[in-house]
Amino acid sequence: MRSIAIFGYGYVAKFLIKEFLSENKVIVVTRYPEDVKDQNVSVIHFDDCLPEVDGIISTIPPIDGADPVLEKYSPTCWTAYCSSTSVYGDHQADWVTEESLCSPSNKRSRQRLEIERKWIALPKACVLRIAGIYGPGRSVFEQLGTASAKRIDKPGHVFSRIHVEDIAGFSHLAFSNKLTGIYNLADNFPAPSRAIVEYACDLLGKNYPLLVSLDQANLSPMAFEFYQDCKKVNAEKIATHGYRIKFKNYIDGLEDIVKRYSQ
């Protein structure tokens, strides 16, 4: 049985744990070991020594512009770093591939790109550029349950997305095959945010929330930043390694979430 160390214990990490546990020993590395509820994993504090492992996946975002994992470790085993498609910046609704120009448009994304370059310089490294993440417990359905739910009308603007189970599925394949290089993770079905809101309402039999312009939406500074970039993320590269997206679009993903909630 091979061993995999997963740094962080957030939303994505919990699905990685579920994906890896059936075939691998899983070690969770976190500053908050007491929060780990999975009984079948080993847990170590971030400041403790990491035992020898066959692979590392880091889900930890930059902290004050630095990567805490690389600040502490210099891995020589296979590694994967969970990054973001925000590193591409704005491509005015054009498609981007792993070879496209990266021109991040905000400080946070520039930090991501710099950290990516440090990870990819490692001897056996894989960088996962992840589009907008959704899945059970983290989707438009949670937004619809709040008074602030709205549809934002910005003509021509689209987002790319990826279901969290596809992040976990490809990560497992990448680890099993020791893939290296950069990979986009997206469902190849970019769509405007209002389309997702409207389809979720249709599934629940709810009225659509108010349609507003971006200027009227009263978004947080971080949320507003997401609307400043527009690109369509091409993730065909993962298919060349045999991975087939489980949730090919937001329609499949949202319908699956509804089914889970109704069980």
N, C-alpha and C positions, 0 to 999 in steps of 0.2 A: 504494500500500500504506500502510495506516494503522499507527501505532505505539502500543503499549501498554506502560506501565511497570508491572511487578509488583514490589511491595515485599515482601521476604521470600523465602526459598527452602525452606520447609517442605513438609509433605505436600500441602496444598491447592495451594500455588504450583506444584508440579511438574505437577499435572494441569491447572492453568490454562495453563501454558506449552504443553503438548501440544495443548490445545484451540485456542489462539490462533495457533500457529505457521503453520498452513496458509494463513492469509489476512492475517496482520499481522506487522509487525516487532516482536519482543518484546525488551524491555530488562528485565533483572533487576537490582534494586537491593538490595544486601545488604552487611552488614559483613564477610562472608566470601566474597569473590568466588572464592577458590580452591576452594570447595566446589561450584561450579556446573559440572556435567558436560555439560549440553546444549550441543552444538557450534554450533547454529544461532541462538543468542541472543546479544545483546550484554550485557555485564555491566559495571556500574559500582559502585564502592564507595559506601556510604551517605553518606559525607562529601563526595563529589565533586558537581559541579554536574550537575543533571538536564537533558538536552537537551529541547527542545520536543517534546511528545508529544500524541497525540490523546486519550489516556485514562490513568488511573491506577487500579490495584487494590491496596489495601493488605491484606495478610494478617498484618500484625505486631500482636501483642496489646499491651495496655498494659504499660509498663515503669515501675515505681515510681509507678503511678497516672497517668502521662502518655502521650500518644501521640507517639512519636518522629518520625513522618512530619509531623504538623502542627506539631511543635516547630520543624521545619526548613523546611517548605514551606508556601506558601499557594496551593494549586492553583486555577487558573481554568478548566482543561479539565474534561471529564467525569471523575468519580471514583466509585469504589465502595469501601466499607469493609466488610470481613468482620467482622461482630459475632457475637453469640450470642443464642439464644432464652432464655438464662439471665436476660436483662434483665427478663423478665416476672415472675420470682419464682414464688411458689406460687399456683396457681389451683384447688387442690383437685380436680384431674382434669377441670376444665372446659376447653372449647376456647378458644384464644386466637387472635385475628387481629391484624393490624398496628395496629388501633385499640384494642386492649385496654389496660387499665391496666398500666403497668410499675411493679412494686414489688419491686426486686431484694432478695434475702434475705441476701446476703453482700457483703463489701467488694469483691471482684473484679468482681462483676456490677454493682455501683453505679458502679465506675470505667468499665466498658464503656458504661453508659448515658450518663454524662457525656461520654465521648469521642464516642459516636454523635451527640450533639447538636451537637458542634463540626463533625463531618463534614457533617451534614445542612444546616448553615447555609451551606455553600459553594454557589456559584451553580449547579452542575450535578452534584449529588451523589445517590448511590444507597447505601443502607445495606442490607446483606444480613444478616438475622438467621438464623443457621444453627443447625439442630438438631444432635443427636449425629452426628458424622461417622464413616463407615466406608467401606471399600473394599479393594482388593487391598493386602495387606501391613499393613492396619490394621483388624482385625475380630476377632470372637469366636474365630476359628480360632487366632490368635496366643495368645489367653488360654488356650485349651484345651491348648496345648502346655506349660503351666507347672504346677508342683505346686500353685499357689495357686488354680487354677480352681475355681469354685464356682457354685452357683445360689443366688440370694438371694430369699427369700420375703418379700415385703412386699405383702400383699393390697391390691388396688385401685391399686397404683402402676404407672404406665406411663411410658415414654420415647418421645419422637419422634426420628426418625433421618432422615438424608439420605445418599445415596451420593455420594462425592466427584466422580464424573463428572457428576452432576446439578448440583453446585455450579459446575463448570466450564462446563457447557452453558448454564445460565441466565446466568452472568456474560457469556458471549460474546453471547448474545441481548441482554442489557441494554446492553452496549457498542455493538453494532451499531445499536440503536434509540435510544441515548442516554436510557435510562429514568432517571427520578429518583424519589426517595421511598424508602419502606421496604418491604422484601419479606421475608416468611418463606420459608425454604427447608427444607422437610420433605416426607416422602413421604405425608402424610395417613393414615398407618397406625400410630398409636402402639401400643406393645405392652410388656408386662412384660419385664424383662431375662431372666428365666428362660426365657421362650418362645424367645428368640433362642438361648440356650445349648443348649436341648433340640433345636431344629431343626438346629443345626450338628452336634450329636452324631449325630442321625439321618442326616444326609448323609454323615458319616464312618464310620458304623457303630460309634461309640464308646458306652460306658456313660456315663450322666449323672453329672456330678460331684455331690458332696455338696450337699444342700439345707439351707441354714441361714437363720436369721432375720437381720435387719439387724444386731442387736446382737451376734450371733455371728460376723459376717463379717470382723471385724478389718480394716476398710477404712482407707485413709489419710484424713486430714482432708479433703482435696480430694474424694476419691471419695465420702466420707460426705455431703458437701454436696449432691451431685447427687441423693441420695435424699431430701433435705429438701423439694424442690419437686416438684410433680406438676401437669402440664398437658398438654393435647393441642394440638399446634400445627397450625393451619389454614393451608395454603399455597395456597389456591385462587386467590389474587390473581395468581400467576405464570401461571396458565392463561389469564387474561384477556388476557395479552400474547402468547399463542400458544405458550407453552412447555408441552411434554408430558413429564412425568416419565419417564425411561428405566427406572428401577428403582422400581416402584410400591409395593414393600413389601420387608421384610427377606428374604422367601422368594425373590423374584426376585434380590435382591442377593447373597445367600449362594450360591445355585445358580450364579450367574455366576462368583463367585470360585472355587468348586470346579472349574468347567470350565476356568478359566484355569490353575489349578495342575496339572490333570491333562494339559494339552497338552504 
